[in-house]
Amino acid sequence: MSTKQHCYDYPRPAVSVDIVIVTRETKRRVLLIRRKHDPFAGCWALPGGFVDMDESLDDAARRELFEETNVRAGKLVQLHTFGDPKRDPRGRNISVAYLAEVDADSVSATAGDDAADVAWCSLARPPKLAFDHRKILKHARDYLR
C-alpha cells in the first residue's frame, strides 16, 4: 500500500465525533463519561474522540462510543457539526455530533479507554460539561422536540 503525502498552504484541523445517547423515557437521560485525561480531566463529557485517517465518521462514532462506554448503538443520526475555532483548547478541532435513542434498561454502560466513569444524567439539567458539550446537548434537545 502506498502512502500519499500532500502539502497544503493551509493548516489542517483535527476532526472528532461526539455521541449523544439518550433514553426513551418521559424524563430523558443522557449517557456521559467522566474524562480521565486533560483537557478537562475529571469533568463530565459526551463520549467521543478523534477520527482515524482510514475510517468514516459513522465508524469513528461507533468505535469511540464502544471504547469509552461498552455501548453499541443501533441507529446513529448525524445531529450537527460544531466548528467554533476555540471549542477545544488543544487546537483547531471540528466535531460531528451523533444522536441515538436507546431503552435505558437494555444498555449496560461501563467506563473504558480514556473514560474514568460513566453515568446516566438528566438531559434537561446535565452537570457542568467539558468543551462545548452543553451546546451539543441543546441541539439534541431541540432535535428531539
C-alpha positions as CSV (number, residue, x, y, z in Angstrom):
1,M,0.0,0.0,0.0
2,S,1.4,3.4,-0.9
3,T,1.2,6.4,1.4
4,K,0.1,9.6,-0.2
5,Q,1.7,12.8,1.1
6,H,0.2,16.1,0.4
7,C,1.5,19.6,1.2
8,Y,-1.0,22.3,1.6
9,D,-0.6,26.0,2.1
10,Y,-3.1,25.9,5.0
11,P,-3.2,24.1,8.3
12,R,-5.5,21.1,8.7
13,P,-7.9,20.9,11.6
14,A,-8.5,17.7,13.6
15,V,-11.8,16.0,13.2
16,S,-13.7,14.3,16.1
17,V,-17.1,12.8,16.8
18,D,-19.3,13.3,19.9
19,I,-22.1,10.9,20.6
20,V,-25.3,11.9,22.4
21,I,-27.0,8.7,23.7
22,V,-30.4,9.5,25.2
23,T,-33.1,7.3,26.8
24,R,-36.6,6.9,25.5
25,E,-38.2,8.0,28.8
26,T,-40.5,10.8,29.7
27,K,-37.7,12.4,31.7
28,R,-34.9,11.7,29.3
29,R,-31.4,10.9,30.4
30,V,-28.1,11.2,28.5
31,L,-25.0,9.0,28.9
32,L,-22.0,10.9,29.9
33,I,-18.4,9.9,30.7
34,R,-16.0,11.4,33.2
35,R,-12.8,12.3,31.4
36,K,-9.7,10.6,32.6
37,H,-7.2,12.9,30.9
38,D,-6.6,16.6,30.2
39,P,-8.0,18.7,28.9
40,F,-10.9,18.7,31.4
41,A,-9.7,15.7,33.4
42,G,-12.4,14.8,35.9
43,C,-15.2,16.7,34.1
44,W,-18.2,15.1,32.5
45,A,-18.4,15.0,28.7
46,L,-20.1,13.2,25.9
47,P,-18.4,10.1,24.7
48,G,-16.3,10.7,21.6
49,G,-12.9,11.2,20.2
50,F,-10.7,11.7,17.1
51,V,-11.5,10.2,13.7
52,D,-8.7,8.0,12.4
53,M,-7.4,8.7,9.0
54,D,-8.7,5.5,7.5
55,E,-12.2,5.4,8.9
56,S,-15.6,7.0,8.1
57,L,-17.3,9.4,10.5
58,D,-20.0,6.8,11.3
59,D,-17.4,4.1,12.0
60,A,-15.5,6.5,14.3
61,A,-18.7,7.3,16.2
62,R,-19.4,3.7,16.8
63,R,-15.8,2.9,17.7
64,E,-15.5,5.8,20.2
65,L,-18.9,5.0,21.8
66,F,-17.9,1.4,22.3
67,E,-14.4,2.1,23.5
68,E,-15.5,4.6,26.1
69,T,-18.8,3.1,27.3
70,N,-19.0,-0.5,26.0
71,V,-22.3,0.5,24.4
72,R,-23.3,-0.4,20.8
73,A,-26.0,1.9,19.4
74,G,-28.4,0.8,16.7
75,K,-29.3,3.8,14.6
76,L,-26.9,6.8,14.8
77,V,-28.1,10.1,13.3
78,Q,-25.7,12.9,12.4
79,L,-27.0,15.7,14.5
80,H,-24.9,18.8,13.7
81,T,-21.3,19.8,13.0
82,F,-19.5,22.0,15.6
83,G,-16.6,24.1,14.4
84,D,-16.0,27.0,16.7
85,P,-12.2,27.6,16.4
86,K,-12.0,27.8,20.2
87,R,-14.1,24.8,21.1
88,D,-11.0,22.6,22.0
89,P,-8.1,24.0,24.0
90,R,-5.7,21.5,22.2
91,G,-6.2,23.3,18.9
92,R,-8.5,23.5,15.9
93,N,-11.0,20.7,16.1
94,I,-14.2,20.2,14.1
95,S,-16.6,17.8,15.7
96,V,-19.5,15.9,14.1
97,A,-22.2,15.1,16.7
98,Y,-24.3,12.0,16.5
99,L,-27.6,11.1,18.3
100,A,-29.1,7.8,19.3
101,E,-32.1,6.9,21.3
102,V,-32.0,3.7,23.5
103,D,-34.1,1.9,26.0
104,A,-32.2,2.5,29.3
105,D,-32.9,-1.0,30.7
106,S,-31.3,-2.6,27.6
107,V,-28.0,-0.7,28.0
108,S,-25.2,-1.7,30.4
109,A,-22.6,1.0,30.2
110,T,-19.1,0.6,31.7
111,A,-16.2,3.0,31.6
112,G,-13.3,2.1,29.3
113,D,-10.4,3.6,27.3
114,D,-10.0,7.2,28.4
115,A,-13.2,7.4,30.4
116,A,-12.8,7.2,34.2
117,D,-16.6,6.7,34.8
118,V,-19.9,6.6,33.0
119,A,-23.3,7.8,34.3
120,W,-26.9,8.5,33.1
121,C,-27.6,12.2,33.8
122,S,-30.6,14.4,33.2
123,L,-30.8,15.6,29.6
124,A,-32.7,18.7,30.8
125,R,-30.2,19.5,33.6
126,P,-26.8,17.9,32.9
127,P,-23.8,18.6,35.2
128,K,-21.1,21.0,34.1
129,L,-19.7,19.7,30.9
130,A,-16.3,19.8,29.1
131,F,-15.7,21.6,25.8
132,D,-18.9,22.8,24.1
133,H,-20.9,19.8,25.1
134,R,-23.6,21.8,26.7
135,K,-24.2,23.4,23.2
136,I,-24.3,20.0,21.6
137,L,-26.9,18.8,24.2
138,K,-29.0,21.9,23.4
139,H,-29.1,20.8,19.7
140,A,-30.0,17.3,20.8
141,R,-32.9,18.6,22.9
142,D,-34.1,20.8,20.1
143,Y,-33.9,17.9,17.6
144,L,-35.9,15.6,19.9
145,R,-38.7,18.1,20.3
